[in-house]
Amino acid sequence: MPLNCRPSIYYTMDDTPGYVLQKQFEIIYAKPLKERLEGLFEMTELSRKIIQNQILAKRPELNKNELQIELFKIFYRFDFDEETLNRIAESMRQFLILSPQPPSGTG
């Protein structure tokens, strides 16, 4: 993937020199697909946990469902306008309220 194909809207820092990025891409692409996907899933899960912790640090009163909704709103804030994002969040809230919850300790 050429370095100039990155969508700039998702990046807040761009202080890594091009030759370093190029080397990172070479290292990543030299790995088998399975390893690349495992790394992607690990990074995605790590970022999700970091953002969840940031949300809970600001709003410790949130329950599991509300935390899930806030996480959704952060991850998709660039994909939907505010009105649509809030409509989806409200639909999620209704779905999560009406969905049967597993017994404590199993979910």
N, C-alpha and C positions, 0 to 999 in steps of 0.2 A: 504494500500500500504506500503510495507516495506521501511524503510528509505534509504536503500542502492540501490534503483531502480532509483534514480534521475540521469538524464543525466548530467554529470559534465561539458560538453561543454557550457551549458547555464547558469552556475552559476559562478559569479566572487567573491562572498563572501560566506564563509562557516564557520562563526564564532558563529553560534547558537548551543548550546549544544544539544546532541541527546535527552536528556530527555525533553527539551523544545519543540523540533520538534515533539516528540511523543505526547505530550500534545496538541499541535496545531492540529495534525491530529485527535486526539480523539475528540476535540471540533468540528472540521469541519465535521467529519463523523457522529457525533451525530445529526446534522441538517438534516432536510428533503431535498431530492434531489432538489426540487424547490429552496430552499434558497441557497443551494450550487451553483447551476447554476447561480442564480442572482448575487451572490458574485463574481463568476468567470467572468461574463460579465462586472460587474462594475470594477473589477481590470484590465481587458483587456482594457476597454475604458480609464481608468485612465492612464495606461501605454502608450497607443497610444497618448493621449493628452500631456503627459510629453515629449515624444519623439518628437512630432510635435513642441512643444515649443522650445526644444533644437535645432532642425533643423532651425526654423525661427530665433532664436537668432543668429545663425551663418550665415544664408543666408536669410535676410529679404526680398530680392527681389523676392523670389520664388512665383509663382502664385499657385493657388489651385491644378492644375494638376501636376505641378512639385513637390509640397509638397507631394502629394499622391504617386508619383513615388519614391521619396527619402525615404518615410516611408516604402514602400514595400521593397526597397533595404536593409534597416536596419533590418526589421523583418525576411527577408529570406536570409540573408548573410551566414548563416551556412548550408542552404539547397541546394544552387547552387554554382558552381564555378563562378569566376568573369565574365568570358566570357558569360556564360549562363544567369547570373543575368542581365548583361548589355543588352543582346539580348531581354530578357523579358521586361526590362524597356523601351527599344526602341519601342517594340510592344505596350506597354501600352501607350506610348507617342503618337504614331500614332492613336491608338484607341480613346484616349481622345481628340485629335485634331479634328478628324472626327465626333465624337459623338455630336449630338445637345445638347447645354447647355440650362438648364431651365432659364427663365427670372430672372433677378436679384431680390433677396429677396425671392425666392421660393425654393432655393436648398441649 
